[in-house]
Amino acid sequence: MKEFDLIETFFKHKGYQRRDVQIGIGDDAAVLSVPAGQSLVVTTDTLLSGVHFPVNTPGRAVANKAVSVNLSDLAAMGAEPAWLSLSLSMPEIDKEWLNGFSLGLQELTEYYSVQLIGGDTVKGPLSVTITAQGFVPENQALTRGGAKPGDWIYVTGNLGDGGLALDMLQGRMDVAPRHKNYLSNRLNCPTPRVLAGTMLRRVASACIDISDGLVQDLRHILNASQVSATIQVDQLPLSQAMQESVVNDQAIRYALTAGDDYELLFTVSEEQKSHLQHVLSTTSEGFTCIGQIIGGQGKLELRRGKEKVHYDVLGFQHFRD
């Protein structure tokens, strides 16, 4: 099978088809229509085998994660996803893996009403690069730079499951059989909080998705907004699988530092706090207040009640020495 046969078999005319795609897969470039009054939001993420997913991860799970992490970035900006392009590098054509990958891609594009509009396929180490594009009303995009002293800090969902799942799959952590499927799905098939992101445009002052760990991603908000924060570690939301698998201090470390959660971390002013429940009532995601923004320049204080506590909180970074 050659490159163009691969594209025709596994990707062309697969998944959701949008009316705003004038020309999609099959030409030198896609031609798209951007609605009036909307700004285009664009993000790109690359997933490498052995770095972002275990080497033997099924193709369906790789596609799910590759799409989801990009949609999570759009959600953090308050954007509604529309289009995807794909660059796929693989050492050889594995039809079984490609069948699973294309099925996972189709499932996600159908569910989120997103169309695959083009891309590239090359021979090389297994890696997947997705560029996702979406819309946000003009001047309504959420950013990292709007938090103010007095704002409350919230997260969606539970924290730390992605890190615990990775340790479980790599044999560093023993987990009860009843939790293994849940944790594997949290790592391989994260849920981008797309609806919550669009709803938060009404109330959030700043927002980011948690890809590299709560503390590290919160620091991006603190630096962009030129503020500081306190986090109550005893208020961090933990799944039942987390609570039953590790002691409390280890659970808190996972929640603070583990990447791959893809939950939204956002701030809300005191004035908007009362509206948050109503705004997110149409979504299925839970949300938890975990701290507050304070004055200062980029400092983060961890507390248990009134007591200051300390944890190793580096989070994930590429190119770390």
Phi and psi in degrees as GROMACS dihedral restraints (atoms count N, CA, C in turn):
[ dihedral_restraints ]
;  ai    aj    ak    al  type     phi  dphi    fc
    3     4     5     6     1   -95.9    20    10
    4     5     6     7     1   173.9    20    10
    6     7     8     9     1   -55.8    20    10
    7     8     9    10     1   -48.3    20    10
    9    10    11    12     1   -72.1    20    10
   10    11    12    13     1   -29.9    20    10
   12    13    14    15     1   -66.1    20    10
   13    14    15    16     1   -39.2    20    10
   15    16    17    18     1   -59.7    20    10
   16    17    18    19     1   -47.6    20    10
   18    19    20    21     1   -62.0    20    10
   19    20    21    22     1   -45.9    20    10
   21    22    23    24     1   -63.2    20    10
   22    23    24    25     1   -39.9    20    10
   24    25    26    27     1   -75.5    20    10
   25    26    27    28     1   -43.2    20    10
   27    28    29    30     1  -105.4    20    10
   28    29    30    31     1   -18.1    20    10
   30    31    32    33     1  -128.9    20    10
   31    32    33    34     1   -33.7    20    10
   33    34    35    36     1   -71.5    20    10
   34    35    36    37     1   134.2    20    10
   36    37    38    39     1    61.2    20    10
   37    38    39    40     1    24.9    20    10
   39    40    41    42     1  -102.3    20    10
   40    41    42    43     1   145.1    20    10
   42    43    44    45     1    78.8    20    10
   43    44    45    46     1  -164.1    20    10
   45    46    47    48     1   -70.5    20    10
   46    47    48    49     1   141.3    20    10
   48    49    50    51     1  -117.2    20    10
   49    50    51    52     1   122.1    20    10
   51    52    53    54     1  -100.8    20    10
   52    53    54    55     1   149.1    20    10
   54    55    56    57     1   -72.2    20    10
   55    56    57    58     1   -22.7    20    10
   57    58    59    60     1   -85.0    20    10
   58    59    60    61     1     6.5    20    10
   60    61    62    63     1   -97.7    20    10
   61    62    63    64     1   107.2    20    10
   63    64    65    66     1   -77.2    20    10
   64    65    66    67     1   -44.5    20    10
   66    67    68    69     1  -135.8    20    10
   67    68    69    70     1   125.9    20    10
   69    70    71    72     1  -112.0    20    10
   70    71    72    73     1  -134.5    20    10
   72    73    74    75     1   -63.8    20    10
   73    74    75    76     1   135.5    20    10
   75    76    77    78     1   123.9    20    10
   76    77    78    79     1   -10.6    20    10
   78    79    80    81     1  -118.5    20    10
   79    80    81    82     1  -176.8    20    10
   81    82    83    84     1   -69.0    20    10
   82    83    84    85     1   -25.9    20    10
   84    85    86    87     1  -157.6    20    10
   85    86    87    88     1   160.9    20    10
   87    88    89    90     1   -85.3    20    10
   88    89    90    91     1   152.0    20    10
   90    91    92    93     1  -121.8    20    10
   91    92    93    94     1   124.1    20    10
   93    94    95    96     1  -131.4    20    10
   94    95    96    97     1   154.0    20    10
   96    97    98    99     1  -109.5    20    10
   97    98    99   100     1   124.1    20    10
   99   100   101   102     1   -97.8    20    10
  100   101   102   103     1   124.8    20    10
  102   103   104   105     1   -62.5    20    10
  103   104   105   106     1   148.4    20    10
  105   106   107   108     1   -62.0    20    10
  106   107   108   109     1   142.1    20    10
  108   109   110   111     1    78.7    20    10
  109   110   111   112     1     6.0    20    10
  111   112   113   114     1  -115.6    20    10
  112   113   114   115     1   145.2    20    10
  114   115   116   117     1   -99.1    20    10
  115   116   117   118     1   146.3    20    10
  117   118   119   120     1   -89.1    20    10
  118   119   120   121     1   128.3    20    10
  120   121   122   123     1  -112.2    20    10
  121   122   123   124     1   129.5    20    10
  123   124   125   126     1  -128.5    20    10
  124   125   126   127     1   135.8    20    10
  126   127   128   129     1  -141.9    20    10
  127   128   129   130     1   152.7    20    10
  129   130   131   132     1  -136.7    20    10
  130   131   132   133     1   134.8    20    10
  132   133   134   135     1  -136.0    20    10
  133   134   135   136     1   141.6    20    10
  135   136   137   138     1  -113.2    20    10
  136   137   138   139     1   133.2    20    10
  138   139   140   141     1  -113.8    20    10
  139   140   141   142     1   125.3    20    10
  141   142   143   144     1  -107.4    20    10
  142   143   144   145     1   137.1    20    10
  144   145   146   147     1   -62.1    20    10
  145   146   147   148     1   131.5    20    10
  147   148   149   150     1    87.1    20    10
  148   149   150   151     1    -9.1    20    10
  150   151   152   153     1  -115.5    20    10
  151   152   153   154     1   -54.5    20    10
  153   154   155   156     1  -100.1    20    10
  154   155   156   157     1   -15.1    20    10
  156   157   158   159     1  -152.1    20    10
  157   158   159   160     1   144.7    20    10
  159   160   161   162     1   -56.4    20    10
  160   161   162   163     1   150.5    20    10
  162   163   164   165     1   -55.0    20    10
  163   164   165   166     1   -39.6    20    10
  165   166   167   168     1   -95.5    20    10
  166   167   168   169     1    21.5    20    10
  168   169   170   171     1   -64.6    20    10
  169   170   171   172     1   131.7    20    10
  171   172   173   174     1   -60.4    20    10
  172   173   174   175     1   150.7    20    10
  174   175   176   177     1   -58.2    20    10
  175   176   177   178     1   -37.0    20    10
  177   178   179   180     1   -61.7    20    10
  178   179   180   181     1   -42.1    20    10
  180   181   182   183     1   -69.7    20    10
  181   182   183   184     1   -37.1    20    10
  183   184   185   186     1   -63.1    20    10
  184   185   186   187     1   -44.2    20    10
  186   187   188   189     1   -62.1    20    10
  187   188   189   190     1   -43.3    20    10
  189   190   191   192     1   -58.7    20    10
  190   191   192   193     1   -48.3    20    10
  192   193   194   195     1   -68.3    20    10
  193   194   195   196     1   -41.5    20    10
  195   196   197   198     1   -59.6    20    10
  196   197   198   199     1   -42.5    20    10
  198   199   200   201     1   -71.4    20    10
  199   200   201   202     1   -44.7    20    10
  201   202   203   204     1   -62.5    20    10
  202   203   204   205     1   -39.7    20    10
  204   205   206   207     1   -68.1    20    10
  205   206   207   208     1   -30.6    20    10
  207   208   209   210     1   -73.9    20    10
  208   209   210   211     1   -41.8    20    10
  210   211   212   213     1   -65.1    20    10
  211   212   213   214     1   -30.0    20    10
  213   214   215   216     1   -64.0    20    10
  214   215   216   217     1   -39.2    20    10
  216   217   218   219     1   -62.8    20    10
  217   218   219   220     1   -41.8    20    10
  219   220   221   222     1   -64.1    20    10
  220   221   222   223     1   -41.0    20    10
  222   223   224   225     1   -60.0    20    10
  223   224   225   226     1   -39.2    20    10
  225   226   227   228     1   -65.4    20    10
  226   227   228   229     1   -20.5    20    10
  228   229   230   231     1   -95.0    20    10
  229   230   231   232     1    -1.1    20    10
  231   232   233   234     1    78.0    20    10
  232   233   234   235     1    20.2    20    10
  234   235   236   237     1   -96.0    20    10
  235   236   237   238     1   149.1    20    10
  237   238   239   240     1   -94.2    20    10
  238   239   240   241     1   120.6    20    10
  240   241   242   243     1   -68.8    20    10
  241   242   243   244     1   149.5    20    10
  243   244   245   246     1  -134.0    20    10
  244   245   246   247     1   -50.5    20    10
  246   247   248   249     1  -133.4    20    10
  247   248   249   250     1   153.4    20    10
  249   250   251   252     1  -132.8    20    10
  250   251   252   253     1   143.4    20    10
  252   253   254   255     1  -123.0    20    10
  253   254   255   256     1   152.7    20    10
  255   256   257   258     1  -129.7    20    10
  256   257   258   259     1   129.7    20    10
  258   259   260   261     1  -114.9    20    10
  259   260   261   262     1   117.2    20    10
  261   262   263   264     1  -118.1    20    10
  262   263   264   265     1   120.3    20    10
  264   265   266   267     1  -109.7    20    10
  265   266   267   268     1   131.6    20    10
  267   268   269   270     1  -148.7    20    10
  268   269   270   271     1   145.3    20    10
  270   271   272   273     1   -68.4    20    10
  271   272   273   274     1   -27.6    20    10
  273   274   275   276     1  -158.9    20    10
  274   275   276   277     1   163.6    20    10
  276   277   278   279     1   -82.5    20    10
  277   278   279   280     1   110.6    20    10
  279   280   281   282     1  -109.7    20    10
  280   281   282   283     1   101.3    20    10
  282   283   284   285     1   -63.3    20    10
  283   284   285   286     1   -37.1    20    10
  285   286   287   288     1   -64.5    20    10
  286   287   288   289     1   -44.8    20    10
  288   289   290   291     1   -64.3    20    10
  289   290   291   292     1   -42.0    20    10
  291   292   293   294     1   -66.6    20    10
  292   293   294   295     1   -36.4    20    10
  294   295   296   297     1   -59.4    20    10
  295   296   297   298     1   -47.1    20    10
  297   298   299   300     1   -64.8    20    10
  298   299   300   301     1   -41.3    20    10
  300   301   302   303     1   -62.6    20    10
  301   302   303   304     1   -47.7    20    10
  303   304   305   306     1   -66.3    20    10
  304   305   306   307     1   -33.4    20    10
  306   307   308   309     1   -66.2    20    10
  307   308   309   310     1   -45.2    20    10
  309   310   311   312     1   -61.0    20    10
  310   311   312   313     1   -40.7    20    10
  312   313   314   315     1   -63.3    20    10
  313   314   315   316     1   -43.4    20    10
  315   316   317   318     1   -64.5    20    10
  316   317   318   319     1   -42.1    20    10
  318   319   320   321     1   -59.6    20    10
  319   320   321   322     1   -44.1    20    10
  321   322   323   324     1   -71.0    20    10
  322   323   324   325     1   -40.8    20    10
  324   325   326   327     1   -66.5    20    10
  325   326   327   328     1   -37.2    20    10
  327   328   329   330     1   -65.3    20    10
  328   329   330   331     1   -44.2    20    10
  330   331   332   333     1   -66.3    20    10
  331   332   333   334     1   -40.2    20    10
  333   334   335   336     1  -100.8    20    10
  334   335   336   337     1     8.0    20    10
  336   337   338   339     1    57.1    20    10
  337   338   339   340     1    45.6    20    10
  339   340   341   342     1  -116.3    20    10
  340   341   342   343     1   142.4    20    10
  342   343   344   345     1  -111.9    20    10
  343   344   345   346     1   136.4    20    10
  345   346   347   348     1   -77.0    20    10
  346   347   348   349     1   120.8    20    10
  348   349   350   351     1  -111.8    20    10
  349   350   351   352     1    -3.7    20    10
  351   352   353   354     1   157.8    20    10
  352   353   354   355     1  -168.7    20    10
  354   355   356   357     1   150.7    20    10
  355   356   357   358     1  -145.6    20    10
  357   358   359   360     1  -157.1    20    10
  358   359   360   361     1   151.5    20    10
  360   361   362   363     1  -129.9    20    10
  361   362   363   364     1   134.2    20    10
  363   364   365   366     1  -139.0    20    10
  364   365   366   367     1   162.2    20    10
  366   367   368   369     1   -91.6    20    10
  367   368   369   370     1   128.9    20    10
  369   370   371   372     1   170.1    20    10
  370   371   372   373     1  -169.6    20    10
  372   373   374   375     1   -59.2    20    10
  373   374   375   376     1   148.0    20    10
  375   376   377   378     1   -66.3    20    10
  376   377   378   379     1   116.8    20    10
  378   379   380   381     1  -152.6    20    10
  379   380   381   382     1   152.4    20    10
  381   382   383   384     1  -129.9    20    10
  382   383   384   385     1   123.1    20    10
  384   385   386   387     1  -117.1    20    10
  385   386   387   388     1   123.4    20    10
  387   388   389   390     1  -113.7    20    10
  388   389   390   391     1   133.8    20    10
  390   391   392   393     1  -109.9    20    10
  391   392   393   394     1   122.7    20    10
  393   394   395   396     1  -112.2    20    10
  394   395   396   397     1   141.6    20    10
  396   397   398   399     1  -130.3    20    10
  397   398   399   400     1   142.0    20    10
  399   400   401   402     1  -151.7    20    10
  400   401   402   403     1  -179.3    20    10
  402   403   404   405     1  -117.9    20    10
  403   404   405   406     1   146.0    20    10
  405   406   407   408     1  -140.3    20    10
  406   407   408   409     1   140.7    20    10
  408   409   410   411     1   -55.2    20    10
  409   410   411   412     1   143.0    20    10
  411   412   413   414     1   -52.7    20    10
  412   413   414   415     1   133.5    20    10
  414   415   416   417     1    66.7    20    10
  415   416   417   418     1    19.3    20    10
  417   418   419   420     1  -118.9    20    10
  418   419   420   421     1     7.7    20    10
  420   421   422   423     1   -65.7    20    10
  421   422   423   424     1   136.8    20    10
  423   424   425   426     1   -74.8    20    10
  424   425   426   427     1   144.5    20    10
  426   427   428   429     1  -135.3    20    10
  427   428   429   430     1   178.4    20    10
  429   430   431   432     1   -86.3    20    10
  430   431   432   433     1    -8.5    20    10
  432   433   434   435     1  -102.7    20    10
  433   434   435   436     1    15.3    20    10
  435   436   437   438     1  -107.3    20    10
  436   437   438   439     1     2.5    20    10
  438   439   440   441     1   -70.2    20    10
  439   440   441   442     1   142.4    20    10
  441   442   443   444     1  -128.0    20    10
  442   443   444   445     1   151.7    20    10
  444   445   446   447     1   -52.9    20    10
  445   446   447   448     1   135.2    20    10
  447   448   449   450     1    98.8    20    10
  448   449   450   451     1   -19.8    20    10
  450   451   452   453     1   -64.2    20    10
  451   452   453   454     1   149.5    20    10
  453   454   455   456     1   -96.3    20    10
  454   455   456   457     1   146.0    20    10
  456   457   458   459     1  -103.2    20    10
  457   458   459   460     1   129.0    20    10
  459   460   461   462     1  -127.8    20    10
  460   461   462   463     1   157.8    20    10
  462   463   464   465     1  -134.2    20    10
  463   464   465   466     1   151.3    20    10
  465   466   467   468     1   -87.2    20    10
  466   467   468   469     1   157.8    20    10
  468   469   470   471     1    61.5    20    10
  469   470   471   472     1  -153.3    20    10
  471   472   473   474     1  -112.3    20    10
  472   473   474   475     1   157.3    20    10
  474   475   476   477     1  -114.9    20    10
  475   476   477   478     1   148.6    20    10
  477   478   479   480     1    92.2    20    10
  478   479   480   481     1   -10.9    20    10
  480   481   482   483     1   -63.4    20    10
  481   482   483   484     1   -36.2    20    10
  483   484   485   486     1   -62.2    20    10
  484   485   486   487     1   -41.9    20    10
  486   487   488   489     1   -67.7    20    10
  487   488   489   490     1   -41.5    20    10
  489   490   491   492     1   -64.0    20    10
  490   491   492   493     1   -40.5    20    10
  492   493   494   495     1   -63.1    20    10
  493   494   495   496     1   -41.7    20    10
  495   496   497   498     1   -63.4    20    10
  496   497   498   499     1   -43.9    20    10
  498   499   500   501     1   -63.5    20    10
  499   500   501   502     1   -36.3    20    10
  501   502   503   504     1   -64.1    20    10
  502   503   504   505     1   -47.9    20    10
  504   505   506   507     1   -68.9    20    10
  505   506   507   508     1   -26.6    20    10
  507   508   509   510     1   -94.3    20    10
  508   509   510   511     1     8.0    20    10
  510   511   512   513     1    78.2    20    10
  511   512   513   514     1    14.3    20    10
  513   514   515   516     1   -91.9    20    10
  514   515   516   517     1   -10.4    20    10
  516   517   518   519     1  -142.8    20    10
  517   518   519   520     1   130.8    20    10
  519   520   521   522     1   -92.5    20    10
  520   521   522   523     1   126.6    20    10
  522   523   524   525     1  -126.2    20    10
  523   524   525   526     1   142.4    20    10
  525   526   527   528     1   -59.2    20    10
  526   527   528   529     1   141.3    20    10
  528   529   530   531     1   -53.3    20    10
  529   530   531   532     1   -33.9    20    10
  531   532   533   534     1   -66.0    20    10
  532   533   534   535     1   -17.0    20    10
  534   535   536   537     1  -102.0    20    10
  535   536   537   538     1    -8.7    20    10
  537   538   539   540     1   -66.6    20    10
  538   539   540   541     1   -41.5    20    10
  540   541   542   543     1   -66.7    20    10
  541   542   543   544     1   -43.7    20    10
  543   544   545   546     1   -58.3    20    10
  544   545   546   547     1   -48.6    20    10
  546   547   548   549     1   -67.1    20    10
  547   548   549   550     1   -40.4    20    10
  549   550   551   552     1   -59.5    20    10
  550   551   552   553     1   -41.6    20    10
  552   553   554   555     1   -66.7    20    10
  553   554   555   556     1   -35.6    20    10
  555   556   557   558     1   -65.3    20    10
  556   557   558   559     1   -31.9    20    10
  558   559   560   561     1   -82.8    20    10
  559   560   561   562     1   -49.8    20    10
  561   562   563   564     1   -84.7    20    10
  562   563   564   565     1   -26.5    20    10
  564   565   566   567     1  -131.5    20    10
  565   566   567   568     1    62.4    20    10
  567   568   569   570     1   -65.2    20    10
  568   569   570   571     1   156.6    20    10
  570   571   572   573     1  -104.2    20    10
  571   572   573   574     1   108.9    20    10
  573   574   575   576     1   -68.6    20    10
  574   575   576   577     1   133.8    20    10
  576   577   578   579     1   -87.2    20    10
  577   578   579   580     1    61.5    20    10
  579   580   581   582     1   -63.7    20    10
  580   581   582   583     1   -49.8    20    10
  582   583   584   585     1   -64.7    20    10
  583   584   585   586     1   -42.6    20    10
  585   586   587   588     1   -60.0    20    10
  586   587   588   589     1   -40.6    20    10
  588   589   590   591     1   -60.2    20    10
  589   590   591   592     1   -45.0    20    10
  591   592   593   594     1   -67.2    20    10
  592   593   594   595     1   -34.5    20    10
  594   595   596   597     1   -69.3    20    10
  595   596   597   598     1   -33.6    20    10
  597   598   599   600     1   -71.1    20    10
  598   599   600   601     1   -14.6    20    10
  600   601   602   603     1   -54.1    20    10
  601   602   603   604     1   -28.4    20    10
  603   604   605   606     1   -77.0    20    10
  604   605   606   607     1   -24.9    20    10
  606   607   608   609     1  -130.9    20    10
  607   608   609   610     1   -26.0    20    10
  609   610   611   612     1   -78.7    20    10
  610   611   612   613     1   143.2    20    10
  612   613   614   615     1   -93.8    20    10
  613   614   615   616     1   -24.8    20    10
  615   616   617   618     1  -154.6    20    10
  616   617   618   619     1   156.7    20    10
  618   619   620   621     1  -158.8    20    10
  619   620   621   622     1   149.2    20    10
  621   622   623   624     1  -154.7    20    10
  622   623   624   625     1   155.4    20    10
  624   625   626   627     1   -96.1    20    10
  625   626   627   628     1   151.4    20    10
  627   628   629   630     1   -92.1    20    10
  628   629   630   631     1    98.0    20    10
  630   631   632   633     1  -111.4    20    10
  631   632   633   634     1   -29.3    20    10
  633   634   635   636     1  -114.4    20    10
  634   635   636   637     1    11.7    20    10
  636   637   638   639     1   112.5    20    10
  637   638   639   640     1   142.9    20    10
  639   640   641   642     1   -53.5    20    10
  640   641   642   643     1   -51.6    20    10
  642   643   644   645     1   -64.2    20    10
  643   644   645   646     1   -47.0    20    10
  645   646   647   648     1   -63.1    20    10
  646   647   648   649     1   -42.1    20    10
  648   649   650   651     1   -73.0    20    10
  649   650   651   652     1   -34.5    20    10
  651   652   653   654     1   -62.0    20    10
  652   653   654   655     1   -36.9    20    10
  654   655   656   657     1   -61.2    20    10
  655   656   657   658     1   -31.1    20    10
  657   658   659   660     1   -62.2    20    10
  658   659   660   661     1   -41.6    20    10
  660   661   662   663     1   -65.4    20    10
  661   662   663   664     1   -44.6    20    10
  663   664   665   666     1   -61.9    20    10
  664   665   666   667     1   -42.2    20    10
  666   667   668   669     1   -69.3    20    10
  667   668   669   670     1   -42.7    20    10
  669   670   671   672     1   -67.8    20    10
  670   671   672   673     1   -35.2    20    10
  672   673   674   675     1   -91.2    20    10
  673   674   675   676     1    -9.6    20    10
  675   676   677   678     1    57.7    20    10
  676   677   678   679     1    52.4    20    10
  678   679   680   681     1  -136.5    20    10
  679   680   681   682     1   177.8    20    10
  681   682   683   684     1  -122.8    20    10
  682   683   684   685     1   179.6    20    10
  684   685   686   687     1  -156.0    20    10
  685   686   687   688     1   157.2    20    10
  687   688   689   690     1  -119.0    20    10
  688   689   690   691     1   139.6    20    10
  690   691   692   693     1  -120.6    20    10
  691   692   693   694     1   133.1    20    10
  693   694   695   696     1   -93.3    20    10
  694   695   696   697     1   106.2    20    10
  696   697   698   699     1   -67.5    20    10
  697   698   699   700     1   -25.2    20    10
  699   700   701   702     1   -77.5    20    10
  700   701   702   703     1    -3.4    20    10
  702   703   704   705     1  -105.0    20    10
  703   704   705   706     1     1.0    20    10
  705   706   707   708     1   -65.0    20    10
  706   707   708   709     1   129.7    20    10
  708   709   710   711     1   -74.8    20    10
  709   710   711   712     1   124.7    20    10
  711   712   713   714     1  -122.7    20    10
  712   713   714   715     1   137.4    20    10
  714   715   716   717     1   -71.7    20    10
  715   716   717   718     1   162.9    20    10
  717   718   719   720     1   -61.2    20    10
  718   719   720   721     1   -38.8    20    10
  720   721   722   723     1   -60.3    20    10
  721   722   723   724     1   -41.4    20    10
  723   724   725   726     1   -65.4    20    10
  724   725   726   727     1   -48.5    20    10
  726   727   728   729     1   -64.2    20    10
  727   728   729   730     1   -30.2    20    10
  729   730   731   732     1   -92.4    20    10
  730   731   732   733     1    -4.3    20    10
  732   733   734   735     1  -104.7    20    10
  733   734   735   736     1   -28.4    20    10
  735   736   737   738     1  -139.4    20    10
  736   737   738   739     1   162.6    20    10
  738   739   740   741     1   -71.1    20    10
  739   740   741   742     1   164.2    20    10
  741   742   743   744     1   -59.8    20    10
  742   743   744   745     1   -43.7    20    10
  744   745   746   747     1   -62.6    20    10
  745   746   747   748     1   -38.6    20    10
  747   748   749   750     1   -68.3    20    10
  748   749   750   751     1   -38.0    20    10
  750   751   752   753     1   -61.0    20    10
  751   752   753   754     1   -41.6    20    10
  753   754   755   756     1   -64.9    20    10
  754   755   756   757     1   -40.3    20    10
  756   757   758   759     1   -60.6    20    10
  757   758   759   760     1   -45.0    20    10
  759   760   761   762     1   -58.4    20    10
  760   761   762   763     1   -47.1    20    10
  762   763   764   765     1   -63.7    20    10
  763   764   765   766     1   -32.5    20    10
  765   766   767   768     1   -82.1    20    10
  766   767   768   769     1   -34.0    20    10
  768   769   770   771     1  -119.5    20    10
  769   770   771   772     1   -21.7    20    10
  771   772   773   774     1   -73.0    20    10
  772   773   774   775     1   138.7    20    10
  774   775   776   777     1   -86.6    20    10
  775   776   777   778     1  -173.0    20    10
  777   778   779   780     1    70.3    20    10
  778   779   780   781     1    21.1    20    10
  780   781   782   783     1   -84.0    20    10
  781   782   783   784     1   -39.1    20    10
  783   784   785   786     1    54.6    20    10
  784   785   786   787     1    36.0    20    10
  786   787   788   789     1   -90.5    20    10
  787   788   789   790     1   164.2    20    10
  789   790   791   792     1   -92.6    20    10
  790   791   792   793     1   135.6    20    10
  792   793   794   795     1  -113.4    20    10
  793   794   795   796     1   121.3    20    10
  795   796   797   798     1  -145.9    20    10
  796   797   798   799     1   161.3    20    10
  798   799   800   801     1  -117.8    20    10
  799   800   801   802     1   147.1    20    10
  801   802   803   804     1  -137.1    20    10
  802   803   804   805     1   134.3    20    10
  804   805   806   807     1   -71.1    20    10
  805   806   807   808     1   161.7    20    10
  807   808   809   810     1   -57.7    20    10
  808   809   810   811     1   -38.2    20    10
  810   811   812   813     1   -67.0    20    10
  811   812   813   814     1   -33.4    20    10
  813   814   815   816     1   -91.8    20    10
  814   815   816   817     1    -9.1    20    10
  816   817   818   819     1   -57.5    20    10
  817   818   819   820     1   -39.4    20    10
  819   820   821   822     1   -68.9    20    10
  820   821   822   823     1   -19.8    20    10
  822   823   824   825     1   -89.3    20    10
  823   824   825   826     1   -12.1    20    10
  825   826   827   828     1   -62.1    20    10
  826   827   828   829     1   -45.4    20    10
  828   829   830   831     1   -57.9    20    10
  829   830   831   832     1   -44.0    20    10
  831   832   833   834     1   -65.7    20    10
  832   833   834   835     1   -43.3    20    10
  834   835   836   837     1   -64.0    20    10
  835   836   837   838     1   -40.9    20    10
  837   838   839   840     1   -91.3    20    10
  838   839   840   841     1     4.5    20    10
  840   841   842   843     1   -66.1    20    10
  841   842   843   844     1   -22.8    20    10
  843   844   845   846     1   -83.7    20    10
  844   845   846   847     1    -5.1    20    10
  846   847   848   849     1  -104.6    20    10
  847   848   849   850     1   163.3    20    10
  849   850   851   852     1   -94.9    20    10
  850   851   852   853     1    -2.2    20    10
  852   853   854   855     1   -80.8    20    10
  853   854   855   856     1   133.8    20    10
  855   856   857   858     1   -77.4    20    10
  856   857   858   859     1   162.4    20    10
  858   859   860   861     1  -146.6    20    10
  859   860   861   862     1   150.6    20    10
  861   862   863   864     1  -137.4    20    10
  862   863   864   865     1   135.4    20    10
  864   865   866   867     1   -81.7    20    10
  865   866   867   868     1   124.6    20    10
  867   868   869   870     1  -119.6    20    10
  868   869   870   871     1    -1.3    20    10
  870   871   872   873     1   171.4    20    10
  871   872   873   874     1  -163.6    20    10
  873   874   875   876     1  -148.4    20    10
  874   875   876   877     1   146.8    20    10
  876   877   878   879     1   -79.4    20    10
  877   878   879   880     1   137.7    20    10
  879   880   881   882     1  -130.5    20    10
  880   881   882   883     1   171.8    20    10
  882   883   884   885     1   -70.8    20    10
  883   884   885   886     1   162.8    20    10
  885   886   887   888     1   124.2    20    10
  886   887   888   889     1  -173.3    20    10
  888   889   890   891     1  -125.1    20    10
  889   890   891   892     1    89.0    20    10
  891   892   893   894     1    73.5    20    10
  892   893   894   895     1    16.5    20    10
  894   895   896   897     1   -89.4    20    10
  895   896   897   898     1   144.0    20    10
  897   898   899   900     1  -127.3    20    10
  898   899   900   901     1   125.8    20    10
  900   901   902   903     1  -116.4    20    10
  901   902   903   904     1   129.1    20    10
  903   904   905   906     1  -100.4    20    10
  904   905   906   907     1   133.7    20    10
  906   907   908   909     1  -133.9    20    10
  907   908   909   910     1   149.9    20    10
  909   910   911   912     1  -119.2    20    10
  910   911   912   913     1   101.9    20    10
  912   913   914   915     1    66.8    20    10
  913   914   915   916     1  -124.5    20    10
  915   916   917   918     1   -94.7    20    10
  916   917   918   919     1    -5.9    20    10
  918   919   920   921     1   -87.5    20    10
  919   920   921   922     1   131.8    20    10
  921   922   923   924     1   -74.0    20    10
  922   923   924   925     1   139.5    20    10
  924   925   926   927     1  -130.8    20    10
  925   926   927   928     1   164.0    20    10
  927   928   929   930     1  -133.3    20    10
  928   929   930   931     1   135.8    20    10
  930   931   932   933     1  -135.0    20    10
  931   932   933   934     1   155.6    20    10
  933   934   935   936     1   -73.0    20    10
  934   935   936   937     1   118.1    20    10
  936   937   938   939     1  -131.0    20    10
  937   938   939   940     1    53.0    20    10
  939   940   941   942     1   -75.1    20    10
  940   941   942   943     1   -40.2    20    10
  942   943   944   945     1    74.7    20    10
  943   944   945   946     1  -179.7    20    10
  945   946   947   948     1   -88.7    20    10
  946   947   948   949     1   137.3    20    10
  948   949   950   951     1  -144.1    20    10
  949   950   951   952     1   137.0    20    10
  951   952   953   954     1   -75.5    20    10
  952   953   954   955     1   153.9    20    10
  954   955   956   957     1    63.9    20    10
  955   956   957   958     1    22.2    20    10
  957   958   959   960     1   -70.0    20    10
  958   959   960   961     1   138.1    20    10
